[in-house]
Amino acid sequence: MKLSIIIPCYNMELYLPECVDSLLKQSLLPEEYEIIIVNDESKDKTLEIAMDYAKRNDHIKVIDKKNAGVGAARNSGYDMAQGEYIYFLDPDDYVAENTLPVLLKLASDHSLDILTFRTKSVVEKKYPVSENLGSKLNDLTIEDGISYLAHRKHQNEIWWYLIKREFIKNTGIRFIEGKWMEDAILTAELFCQAKRMAHTNLDVHRYRILPTSAMRNKSPEHYNKVIYDNANAAHVFDKLIATVPKEHENAQACIKRLKTRQQSFVFFLMVRLMKSDISVSEIPAMLSDFEKIDAYPLKKFIGEDYHGIGYSCLVFVFNRKPLINPFIKMFRSFYTITQ
């Protein structure tokens, strides 16, 4: 079996069919790949839809489990996977027709641990066909993950790359469970350990922008949890950065990019704090903890990956402790009025 596609689902009845249908339009034989749908105790018809696909397609498998979050759901699918490569796909996204065989050939022919590819954000308009399938693709630059991170801005999410199953199994890396930012952590951890990875400019993935997505959930309980989980990610990155071998020729550039990403967790935590109901009295302790791991002040955030007047203005405020509380209180008053 060449590929295992793992899809964690919670209340995705509206989008799961398009996601699965796109995977059935890949010119792959059923015995060449499997689709593992993990139902995380959905309250709608997600499980019913998944079971119907499984009844009609022997290579589609369904795991029905108690709700434990997306990290646990992905781990459950990973534990069942049998393919040479693994692909984690979200149920509200989809992939362009006949692109997966191209990815698999590239990954297998070059013995890659990880192969990254292009993604396109979509709203309502459908984009079922790749922009450049059949065209000459860029020659692959094969390098280890530390060099890849040093040379290229990466995305936090896990749906823009394939992973060799033997590689991830040997690392022992799994998704953290019960916390958000689990994909950002796993992505960076895997990249730091990859020996052979590359990027292809093949247009493959479709990221659907939904106002109802988990990261756009504005309920106070969820919103505040994301804030605290961003803080956790910043601390996890401190331990990850310490594992980068200093003797590697691209170590400093890699560490710089990881520090930028670490400080991005703090920056976006602060942005979320502006709209949250978390007491501003908690902020000093948070900042003190971030100072201990060099994640604050935000001196390594603005640069190649994050730039622009908006970022710069907010960083100016966030880096000056006396300004933070009055700024957030003023913003919250204005925000409340406009809602």
C-alpha positions in Angstrom: 0.0 0.0 0.0 1.4 3.3 -1.1 -0.6 5.9 0.9 -2.8 6.2 4.0 -5.0 9.3 4.1 -6.2 10.2 7.6 -9.2 12.4 8.1 -10.3 13.5 11.6 -14.0 14.5 11.7 -16.2 16.4 14.1 -19.6 17.6 12.7 -18.4 17.7 9.1 -21.5 16.4 7.3 -21.6 19.4 4.9 -18.0 19.0 3.7 -16.9 15.4 4.1 -18.5 14.1 0.8 -16.5 16.6 -1.3 -13.4 15.7 0.6 -13.7 12.0 0.1 -14.9 12.3 -3.5 -11.8 14.3 -4.3 -9.7 11.3 -2.9 -11.6 8.9 -5.1 -10.6 10.8 -8.2 -6.9 10.1 -8.0 -6.3 7.4 -10.6 -5.1 5.1 -7.8 -6.1 1.5 -7.5 -8.1 0.7 -4.3 -5.2 -1.6 -3.1 -2.7 1.2 -3.5 -4.2 3.5 -0.8 -6.6 3.7 2.1 -8.8 6.4 3.5 -9.1 6.4 7.2 -12.0 8.5 8.5 -11.9 9.1 12.3 -15.2 10.2 13.7 -14.6 12.2 16.9 -18.1 11.7 18.3 -19.9 13.9 15.8 -23.4 15.1 16.7 -24.6 15.3 13.1 -24.6 12.8 10.2 -20.8 12.6 9.8 -20.6 9.0 11.0 -23.5 7.9 8.8 -21.9 9.5 5.7 -18.5 7.9 6.5 -20.0 4.5 7.0 -21.9 4.8 3.7 -18.6 5.5 1.9 -17.0 2.6 3.7 -19.7 0.2 2.6 -19.2 1.1 -1.0 -15.4 1.3 -1.0 -13.3 -1.5 0.7 -10.3 0.8 1.0 -12.2 3.3 3.2 -12.1 2.6 6.9 -14.0 4.3 9.7 -12.9 4.7 13.3 -15.7 5.8 15.7 -14.3 7.1 18.9 -15.1 9.2 22.0 -14.5 12.9 21.5 -10.9 13.7 22.5 -9.9 16.4 20.1 -8.2 16.5 16.7 -4.8 15.4 18.0 -6.1 12.2 19.5 -8.2 11.6 16.4 -5.2 11.9 14.1 -3.1 9.6 16.3 -5.9 7.0 16.1 -5.8 7.1 12.3 -2.0 7.0 12.3 -1.9 3.9 14.5 -4.1 2.1 12.0 -2.2 3.3 8.8 -0.5 0.8 6.6 0.7 2.9 3.7 4.3 3.7 2.8 3.3 7.4 3.1 0.9 9.2 5.3 -1.2 12.2 4.5 -3.3 14.1 7.2 -6.2 15.9 5.5 -8.9 17.9 7.1 -12.5 17.0 6.2 -13.5 20.5 5.1 -10.6 20.6 2.6 -10.0 18.6 -0.6 -7.4 17.9 -3.2 -7.1 18.4 -6.9 -7.9 15.5 -9.2 -5.1 13.0 -10.0 -2.4 14.9 -8.1 -1.7 12.3 -5.4 -0.1 9.7 -7.8 2.4 12.4 -8.9 3.3 13.2 -5.3 3.7 9.5 -4.5 6.0 9.0 -7.4 8.2 12.0 -6.5 8.4 10.9 -2.9 9.1 7.3 -3.6 11.6 7.9 -6.5 13.7 10.2 -4.3 13.2 8.2 -1.0 11.9 11.3 0.7 11.0 11.5 4.4 8.7 14.5 3.7 7.4 16.0 0.4 5.7 19.4 0.6 3.5 20.9 -2.1 1.3 23.9 -3.0 -2.0 24.7 -1.4 -4.8 27.2 -2.4 -7.3 28.9 -0.1 -10.9 28.7 -1.4 -14.2 30.0 -0.2 -17.2 28.9 -2.4 -15.8 28.6 -5.8 -14.7 25.1 -6.7 -11.1 24.3 -7.9 -11.1 20.6 -8.6 -8.3 20.7 -11.2 -4.7 21.5 -10.5 -3.2 24.6 -12.1 -0.1 22.8 -13.3 -0.8 19.1 -13.5 0.8 17.8 -16.7 3.2 20.8 -16.8 6.9 20.5 -16.2 7.4 20.8 -12.5 10.4 22.4 -10.8 13.4 20.2 -10.1 13.5 19.0 -6.6 16.0 20.4 -4.2 16.6 17.6 -1.7 17.9 18.6 1.7 17.6 17.8 5.3 14.8 19.4 7.4 17.1 21.8 9.2 18.3 23.2 5.9 14.7 23.3 4.6 13.6 25.3 7.6 16.6 27.6 7.1 15.8 28.3 3.5 12.0 28.5 3.4 9.1 29.8 5.4 6.8 26.9 6.3 3.2 26.6 7.3 2.1 25.3 10.7 -0.6 23.0 9.3 -0.1 19.3 8.3 -2.1 19.1 5.1 0.6 20.5 2.7 3.0 17.5 2.9 3.3 13.7 2.8 5.3 11.9 5.5 7.0 8.5 5.1 5.4 6.3 7.6 8.7 4.5 8.5 10.3 7.9 9.2 7.6 9.2 11.5 7.4 5.9 13.3 11.1 5.9 13.9 11.0 9.4 15.4 8.4 8.4 17.9 6.7 11.8 17.3 3.0 12.0 17.7 0.4 14.7 17.9 0.0 16.3 21.4 -3.5 15.6 22.6 -6.0 17.9 24.3 -4.3 21.1 23.1 -4.5 23.3 20.0 -1.4 24.1 17.9 -0.7 20.4 17.8 -0.1 20.5 14.0 2.4 23.4 14.3 4.3 21.5 16.9 4.4 18.2 15.0 5.3 19.9 11.8 8.4 21.6 13.3 9.4 18.5 15.2 9.2 16.3 12.1 11.0 18.8 9.9 13.9 19.1 12.4 14.5 15.3 12.2 14.0 14.8 8.4 17.1 13.6 6.5 15.6 13.9 3.0 12.8 16.4 2.2 11.9 18.6 -0.7 9.2 20.9 -2.1 7.3 20.5 -5.4 5.5 23.4 -7.0 2.6 21.0 -7.9 -0.8 22.7 -7.1 -2.5 20.0 -4.9 -4.4 21.0 -1.8 -7.6 23.2 -1.3 -7.9 24.9 2.1 -11.5 25.9 2.7 -11.9 29.1 4.6 -14.9 28.7 7.0 -16.2 31.2 9.6 -17.2 28.1 11.7 -13.7 26.6 11.7 -12.2 25.7 15.1 -9.6 28.4 15.0 -12.4 31.0 14.3 -14.6 29.8 17.1 -15.3 32.9 19.3 -16.9 31.1 22.3 -15.1 32.4 25.4 -14.1 28.9 26.6 -12.7 27.9 23.3 -11.1 31.2 22.5 -9.3 31.3 25.9 -8.1 27.8 25.5 -6.5 28.6 22.2 -4.7 31.5 24.0 -3.3 29.2 26.6 -2.4 26.6 24.1 -0.4 29.2 22.1 1.5 29.8 25.3 2.2 26.1 25.6 3.4 25.9 21.9 5.9 28.7 22.7 7.3 26.7 25.5 7.5 23.5 23.5 9.4 25.3 20.8 12.0 26.3 23.4 12.8 22.7 23.9 12.7 22.0 20.2 15.2 24.8 19.4 17.6 23.4 21.9 17.7 20.1 19.9 19.0 21.7 16.7 22.7 20.6 16.4 24.8 23.7 16.6 27.5 22.3 14.3 25.0 22.0 11.4 25.9 24.5 8.7 22.4 25.9 8.6 21.8 25.7 12.3 21.7 29.5 13.0 19.3 30.2 10.1 17.1 27.3 11.2 17.1 28.5 14.8 16.3 32.1 13.6 13.2 30.8 11.8 12.1 28.7 14.7 12.5 31.6 17.1 10.4 33.7 14.7 7.7 31.1 14.8 8.0 30.8 18.6 7.5 34.5 18.9 4.6 34.4 16.5 2.7 32.2 19.0 3.2 35.0 21.6 2.3 37.7 19.1 -1.0 36.0 18.1 -1.7 35.1 21.8 -1.5 38.8 22.5 -3.8 39.7 19.6 -6.3 37.1 20.9 -6.0 38.5 24.4 -7.3 41.9 23.1 -10.6 40.2 22.2 -10.8 37.8 25.2 -12.3 38.1 28.7 -9.0 37.0 30.3 -8.1 39.5 33.0 -5.2 41.8 32.1 -3.8 41.0 35.5 -2.7 37.6 34.1 -0.5 39.2 31.4 2.6 40.1 33.5 3.0 36.4 34.7 2.7 35.2 31.1 5.2 37.7 29.8 7.6 36.8 32.6 7.4 33.1 31.6 8.1 34.1 28.0 11.1 36.2 28.9 12.7 33.1 30.5 12.7 31.3 27.2 13.5 34.4 25.0 10.1 34.4 23.4 9.5 38.0 24.7 10.1 40.8 24.0 9.2 40.2 20.4 12.6 41.2 18.9 12.8 38.3 16.5 9.3 38.3 15.1 9.4 41.1 12.6 11.4 40.1 9.5 11.3 38.0 6.4 8.3 35.9 7.5 6.2 38.5 9.3 6.3 42.2 8.2 4.1 45.1 7.5 2.8 48.2 9.3 0.1 46.4 11.2 2.5 43.9 12.6 5.1 46.6 13.4 2.6 48.8 15.2 1.3 46.0 17.4 4.8 44.8 18.2 5.7 48.4 19.3 2.9 48.3 21.8 3.4 44.6 22.9 7.1 45.2 23.6 6.3 48.0 26.0 4.8 46.6 29.2 3.3 49.9 30.5 1.3 50.3 27.3 -0.2 46.8 27.1 -2.9 47.0 29.8 -4.3 50.4 28.9 -4.1 49.5 25.2 -6.0 46.2 25.7 -8.6 47.8 28.0 -9.2 50.6 25.4 -9.5 48.0 22.6 -11.9 45.9 24.5 -14.2 48.8 25.2 -14.2 49.7 21.5 -14.6 46.1 20.5 -17.6 45.6 22.8 -19.3 48.7 21.3 -18.9 47.5 17.8 -20.2 44.0 18.3 
